[in-house]
Amino acid sequence: MNIDPRKFISINGIDRRDFLLRGSGLVSAAFLAACNSRGPKAADKLLKYAERKNLVIERKLLRHTSMDVVQAGAHDAGNKLPSYFISRTVPVWDESVRGKWALEVSGLVGNPVRLTIEELQQLPQVSNRVNHYCVEGWTAVETWTGVPFTELARLVRADPQAHYVDFQSFDDDYHESWDIESAMHKQTVVAYGLDGKVLQPAHGAPARVYSPVKLGYKNTKYLTKIVFMPKENGGYWSDEGYEWYGGT
């Protein structure tokens, strides 16, 4: 892959809020995750009600217009960026077994496509130096290079009725669905480069979704499919009790 510096778009904007209210009526995703369950059946309806309220509150708080800006003097994580996957070993696309990798973009669209990595790289390209927010509480700075999600949505002619997007992978069928507003954020990209180099398997090669408006576990690696949908359909960690919205 040749990353063309001339195509890079340095995105600047207002500072994101320094904190997000995660208490005062919001259900703690950490609490649910620690239990690894939805709790007693008697509390199930209450939990589902609280989750719906969480979604309403977060969608009001996060208007999807604020731009993530790295603090002055912050250093890039580089090779210290942790690598996470759910397979027993680092997922690697084996062409001898699976054939040539391609990204399928389908669902509620007028022009479904299958893009090879070379075709993906020929689309308009951006490079965003942004923060990575982990649900565990740490933050890292990295530069992600790839195609703006808005460009893919334009290419496939996404239907206005597509209010959600599902990002699917070959990492043991890992997936996470997003609200369309977060997917269409200006800093959301389908990335194939990290810190000016080709994205490596440890961090989601051949391509992954990345946006600073979502916590790390929402940013699906090892992409194979992007599906535009009328309704959300959960996700790997969301189905285990983590917060579905996962906004920052």
TAGI-V611641 format. One record per helix or strand of 2 or more residues. SS is the DSSP state (H for helix, E for strand). FROM is the first residue (numbers start at 1). TO is the last residue. Records with the same first field share a line. If there is no record, write none. Layout:
SS = FROM-TO, FROM-TO
//
This chain:
H = 5-7, 29-35, 41-61, 78-80, 95-98, 117-121, 149-156, 180-183, 201-203, 216-218, 238-240
E = 102-107, 113-116, 126-133, 139-148, 164-169, 175-179, 189-194, 197-198, 208-210, 223-229
//
